[in-house]
Amino acid sequence: MHQHIVNASIQLVTIVKDRHPYEWVDEAIEVIKSAGIKCEVGPFATVVEGKYDEVMEVIHQINEHLQKQNCAEWITNVQIQIRSNGDITSDEKTE
């Protein structure tokens, strides 16, 4: 994939009874923040912005983290906006 800036919405839905779901969500947010790409945490999802490969790597890291921490089951909902010939930024979309 190209190396332009893309943005994505990542929502984690945990299907667990061992912990409050927000605890797992908080861990996923920490994974996102530690990735070093632009992010904005919202009440339903976290929006990230970076090169395509960076964004996809963050999604991978979230899933790997949850699996390593023995989260029983979860759904990762992702929406990605990509522009073929250039960057697409959150700032541009909300101007």
Secondary structure by P-SEA (a helix, b strand, c coil): ccccbbbbbbbbbbbcccccaaaaaaaaaaaaaacccbbbbcccbbbbbccaaaaaaaaaaaaaaaaaaccccbbbbbbbbbbcccccccccccc
